[in-house]
Amino acid sequence: MPEPQIRIVLAKLGLDGHDRGLRVVTRMLRDAGIEVIYLGLRQTTDMVVAAAIQEDADAIGLSLHNASHMTLAPRMVQALRDADLDIPVIIGGIIPDHDLQPLRDAGVAAILGPGASAAEVAQAVRSAVAGSAAV
């Protein structure tokens, strides 16, 4: 029996206008057989939650490159909890090592840095989705 297709919402929260990396990740995930709903730039947590509900998303991926990861990633996790949604949040960007554990403690399911391969990105999404289904 084929594995059900994973659906992920990808977005840039806040005012960060750097979306090239997220566009590359979009292609990586599509090539790996993961359905991508690309929201693009300047999204709010409420907009991402609404899209996740509407699209029946299995995961949310955020690209964070303006040092807002310690604010926006936990805010996204909390917005999902407030909406009573068990959807893992995966983030990518330039995240200092000392911020990795606090982000995990805040509920971020996976953290990808620059240079992550297509296989690593797809595996992080698959693992995060499998982990949330087990909870």
Backbone bond lengths (Angstrom), bond angles and torsions (degrees), N, CA, C in turn:
res aa  C-N    CA-C-N  psi(-1)  N-CA   C-N-CA  omega(-1)  CA-C   N-CA-C  phi
1 M - - - 1.455 - - 1.528 108.71 -
2 P 1.324 117.95 130.41 1.470 119.70 -178.67 1.526 111.87 -68.11
3 E 1.310 113.92 148.33 1.463 121.16 177.54 1.526 109.19 -68.00
4 P 1.350 117.92 135.89 1.470 118.64 178.13 1.526 110.89 -62.46
5 Q 1.324 115.43 143.82 1.460 119.56 -178.47 1.525 110.60 -71.65
6 I 1.308 115.11 132.98 1.464 122.07 177.26 1.520 108.27 -81.46
7 R 1.326 115.63 140.52 1.468 122.40 176.50 1.527 107.87 -117.40
8 I 1.328 116.09 125.49 1.468 120.68 -179.60 1.518 109.68 -125.86
9 V 1.319 115.62 137.85 1.458 122.54 172.62 1.522 106.99 -95.44
10 L 1.329 116.50 125.36 1.466 121.93 177.15 1.522 109.08 -111.31
11 A 1.340 115.76 137.50 1.467 119.16 -176.85 1.518 111.20 -155.99
12 K 1.324 114.34 162.19 1.456 124.04 169.95 1.523 106.85 -112.63
13 L 1.321 116.22 117.76 1.460 120.30 177.75 1.518 110.60 -85.26
14 G 1.316 115.88 148.61 1.456 120.59 173.91 1.508 113.61 76.43
15 L 1.317 115.12 -152.75 1.462 121.57 -171.84 1.520 114.49 -97.09
16 D 1.317 117.71 2.17 1.462 121.08 179.42 1.524 109.98 -62.10
17 G 1.310 117.62 123.54 1.456 122.05 -176.71 1.509 114.68 -101.83
18 H 1.321 118.29 11.68 1.461 121.57 -178.55 1.526 109.41 -93.20
19 D 1.322 116.81 100.87 1.462 118.96 -176.49 1.522 114.65 -116.58
20 R 1.319 117.70 5.71 1.466 119.55 -178.80 1.522 111.07 -59.47
21 G 1.329 117.38 -45.65 1.461 120.97 179.78 1.513 112.24 -60.91
22 L 1.318 116.73 -40.29 1.461 120.25 179.97 1.525 110.87 -67.97
23 R 1.307 116.64 -33.04 1.475 119.55 175.98 1.530 110.52 -67.53
24 V 1.323 117.03 -37.52 1.464 120.74 176.80 1.529 109.57 -65.40
25 V 1.332 117.27 -43.86 1.460 121.40 178.41 1.528 110.50 -62.19
26 T 1.320 117.03 -38.23 1.460 120.81 177.15 1.523 110.23 -55.80
27 R 1.313 116.47 -47.87 1.465 120.93 -179.81 1.530 110.93 -65.54
28 M 1.335 116.87 -42.45 1.474 120.48 179.01 1.527 110.68 -56.74
29 L 1.328 115.55 -47.45 1.460 119.63 -176.47 1.525 111.56 -69.48
30 R 1.312 117.05 -40.32 1.470 119.58 176.86 1.521 110.45 -61.64
31 D 1.326 117.11 -42.62 1.465 120.77 178.83 1.531 111.83 -64.40
32 A 1.327 117.00 -24.96 1.464 122.10 178.87 1.528 112.04 -88.08
33 G 1.329 117.03 3.66 1.463 120.10 177.40 1.512 114.95 87.15
34 I 1.311 117.09 15.01 1.465 121.79 178.43 1.528 107.79 -99.19
35 E 1.323 116.00 131.43 1.467 119.92 179.68 1.523 109.11 -78.61
36 V 1.327 116.00 128.37 1.460 122.07 -176.02 1.520 110.31 -113.05
37 I 1.319 115.42 130.76 1.459 122.69 170.57 1.525 104.68 -109.39
38 Y 1.329 116.26 106.12 1.465 122.05 -173.81 1.528 109.14 -95.49
39 L 1.318 116.27 112.65 1.468 120.78 -179.31 1.518 112.36 -87.74
40 G 1.319 116.85 -25.48 1.448 119.87 177.75 1.517 113.99 84.18
41 L 1.324 113.86 -154.13 1.464 123.41 -171.23 1.525 114.00 -79.93
42 R 1.323 113.42 159.21 1.464 124.87 167.99 1.532 114.03 57.18
43 Q 1.316 114.86 45.80 1.454 121.06 178.32 1.525 109.80 -91.74
44 T 1.315 116.33 157.45 1.462 122.60 172.08 1.525 107.82 -108.24
45 T 1.320 116.16 165.07 1.464 118.80 177.45 1.527 110.26 -61.14
46 D 1.314 117.77 -39.32 1.471 120.53 178.98 1.522 111.68 -62.19
47 M 1.309 116.92 -38.62 1.466 120.71 178.50 1.525 110.81 -66.06
48 V 1.321 116.62 -40.40 1.465 120.73 -179.52 1.525 110.17 -69.06
49 V 1.325 117.66 -42.70 1.467 120.75 177.16 1.528 110.24 -60.66
50 A 1.317 117.63 -45.13 1.462 120.83 179.12 1.526 111.12 -60.46
51 A 1.313 117.45 -42.56 1.467 121.06 178.62 1.522 110.58 -65.58
52 A 1.326 117.26 -40.96 1.465 120.88 179.84 1.527 110.72 -61.57
53 I 1.312 116.38 -40.19 1.472 120.50 177.98 1.524 109.54 -67.68
54 Q 1.312 116.66 -50.78 1.460 121.42 -177.33 1.528 111.87 -59.99
55 E 1.322 116.84 -39.65 1.465 121.92 -175.67 1.526 113.09 -92.41
56 D 1.335 117.60 0.14 1.465 122.06 -178.40 1.534 110.09 53.15
57 A 1.319 115.14 50.80 1.462 121.99 -174.87 1.524 111.79 -71.77
58 D 1.326 114.56 147.05 1.458 122.00 175.82 1.523 111.81 -94.51
59 A 1.335 116.85 -18.90 1.459 121.56 -177.55 1.525 109.27 -157.74
60 I 1.332 113.97 162.32 1.467 121.31 174.63 1.519 107.04 -126.81
61 G 1.325 115.34 132.66 1.451 121.45 176.70 1.509 110.15 -117.46
62 L 1.322 115.34 130.59 1.463 121.12 -179.82 1.520 109.53 -121.31
63 S 1.308 115.97 137.99 1.454 122.29 173.27 1.517 107.35 -105.27
64 L 1.328 115.72 122.92 1.462 121.06 -175.32 1.525 109.39 -128.01
65 H 1.325 116.46 114.29 1.465 120.30 -176.81 1.522 114.09 -128.14
66 N 1.303 118.61 9.03 1.461 118.26 -176.77 1.522 112.04 -118.77
67 A 1.329 116.45 30.77 1.467 122.89 177.94 1.518 112.76 65.97
68 S 1.319 117.55 21.82 1.459 121.33 179.46 1.522 112.39 -98.96
69 H 1.315 116.85 5.79 1.466 120.88 -173.88 1.527 113.22 -59.72
70 M 1.330 118.10 -34.59 1.466 120.31 -178.26 1.523 112.60 -74.73
71 T 1.304 117.32 -16.44 1.463 121.93 176.41 1.519 111.42 -99.49
72 L 1.331 116.49 -51.87 1.463 120.09 -170.79 1.525 114.37 -76.04
73 A 1.329 118.13 -37.79 1.467 119.12 -179.65 1.529 111.49 -64.44
74 P 1.349 119.64 -49.92 1.465 118.52 176.61 1.538 112.61 -62.90
75 R 1.323 117.20 -32.65 1.462 120.42 177.62 1.535 110.40 -64.35
76 M 1.338 116.83 -38.48 1.462 120.91 178.14 1.522 110.59 -66.55
77 V 1.329 117.14 -44.65 1.466 121.34 177.80 1.528 109.86 -58.90
78 Q 1.322 117.03 -44.69 1.469 120.72 -178.96 1.523 111.42 -66.69
79 A 1.318 117.75 -38.37 1.474 120.56 178.46 1.520 110.74 -61.94
80 L 1.320 117.03 -38.06 1.467 120.36 176.89 1.522 110.68 -67.44
81 R 1.318 116.79 -42.75 1.481 120.24 177.10 1.518 110.37 -61.38
82 D 1.321 116.85 -43.22 1.465 120.71 179.40 1.521 112.02 -61.59
83 A 1.329 116.28 -30.74 1.470 121.55 178.49 1.532 111.12 -88.10
84 D 1.333 116.56 5.12 1.463 123.12 -179.85 1.528 111.96 59.28
85 L 1.329 115.48 41.25 1.463 121.99 179.08 1.524 109.85 -111.84
86 D 1.308 115.96 132.95 1.459 121.78 176.81 1.522 107.97 -103.08
87 I 1.318 115.08 76.21 1.462 122.22 -177.92 1.527 107.22 -123.00
88 P 1.332 117.54 123.82 1.466 119.01 -179.27 1.530 112.25 -70.31
89 V 1.318 114.09 146.56 1.460 121.86 176.38 1.520 108.16 -108.80
90 I 1.326 115.48 126.40 1.454 123.39 178.50 1.523 106.40 -115.94
91 I 1.317 116.67 131.38 1.460 118.57 179.97 1.520 110.28 -120.62
92 G 1.311 113.80 154.05 1.451 120.77 175.55 1.501 109.58 -139.00
93 G 1.312 115.07 152.28 1.451 120.25 179.03 1.505 110.27 148.80
94 I 1.298 114.59 -164.65 1.458 120.66 179.05 1.517 107.03 -92.94
95 I 1.323 115.20 96.71 1.461 122.31 -175.15 1.529 107.93 -113.27
96 P 1.325 118.22 117.72 1.468 120.07 178.81 1.534 111.14 -61.40
97 D 1.314 115.92 146.59 1.467 121.00 -178.56 1.526 112.69 -54.17
98 H 1.323 117.01 -38.13 1.464 118.98 -176.99 1.530 112.66 -69.99
99 D 1.319 118.24 -11.15 1.464 120.98 177.44 1.528 113.20 -95.88
100 L 1.326 117.98 -8.75 1.465 120.42 -175.72 1.526 112.61 -62.06
101 Q 1.327 117.53 -51.95 1.465 119.91 -177.57 1.528 112.13 -65.83
102 P 1.342 119.72 -44.29 1.467 118.09 176.81 1.537 112.77 -58.89
103 L 1.318 117.46 -34.52 1.466 119.99 177.29 1.521 110.95 -68.49
104 R 1.315 116.95 -42.10 1.472 120.27 176.02 1.526 110.06 -62.08
105 D 1.331 116.59 -43.03 1.465 121.01 178.73 1.520 111.56 -61.84
106 A 1.331 116.96 -30.01 1.467 121.74 178.86 1.527 112.08 -79.08
107 G 1.341 116.70 -7.09 1.456 119.59 176.24 1.513 116.32 109.46
108 V 1.326 117.94 4.12 1.461 120.27 176.93 1.528 107.89 -69.23
109 A 1.334 116.68 128.01 1.466 121.66 -173.78 1.521 113.37 -77.77
110 A 1.327 117.61 -35.67 1.466 121.16 -178.58 1.516 109.32 -153.28
111 I 1.336 114.81 148.39 1.465 121.57 -178.72 1.525 107.67 -131.75
112 L 1.316 115.24 123.52 1.469 121.57 -178.83 1.523 109.28 -115.91
113 G 1.308 115.67 136.95 1.453 120.48 179.27 1.512 111.96 -103.20
114 P 1.318 116.03 178.19 1.466 120.50 177.35 1.527 110.29 -58.06
115 G 1.306 115.86 141.84 1.455 120.14 177.19 1.515 114.79 87.22
116 A 1.336 117.84 0.90 1.467 119.26 176.74 1.528 108.19 -60.86
117 S 1.318 115.36 135.45 1.462 119.89 -179.06 1.526 110.41 -76.12
118 A 1.316 115.31 164.93 1.464 120.42 177.08 1.520 110.42 -58.27
119 A 1.319 116.30 -40.78 1.470 120.14 179.75 1.533 110.74 -64.71
120 E 1.328 117.26 -40.72 1.475 120.59 178.86 1.518 111.28 -65.52
121 V 1.314 117.07 -40.65 1.465 121.07 179.96 1.529 109.68 -64.03
122 A 1.323 117.28 -49.76 1.466 120.81 -179.26 1.527 110.69 -62.86
123 Q 1.325 117.59 -41.17 1.462 120.06 179.67 1.525 111.61 -66.02
124 A 1.320 117.74 -37.49 1.466 120.74 177.54 1.525 110.39 -61.56
125 V 1.321 116.70 -41.93 1.465 120.52 179.00 1.522 109.81 -66.05
126 R 1.325 117.20 -48.70 1.472 120.32 -179.06 1.527 111.30 -60.26
127 S 1.323 117.46 -42.69 1.462 121.20 -179.83 1.522 111.21 -66.34
128 A 1.328 116.83 -41.81 1.471 120.21 179.74 1.522 110.36 -63.64
129 V 1.336 117.24 -42.67 1.465 120.59 179.17 1.533 110.10 -65.55
130 A 1.309 117.98 -43.45 1.469 121.44 179.01 1.528 110.89 -63.19
131 G 1.333 116.08 -36.76 1.463 120.06 179.20 1.504 113.10 -69.56
132 S 1.330 117.79 -35.09 1.460 119.37 -179.92 1.516 110.54 -75.51
133 A 1.327 117.25 -29.64 1.458 120.28 179.34 1.529 110.17 -70.25
134 A 1.336 116.12 -27.58 1.462 120.02 -177.65 1.518 112.23 -80.53
135 V 1.325 117.57 -17.34 1.464 121.55 -176.33 1.509 110.28 -78.51
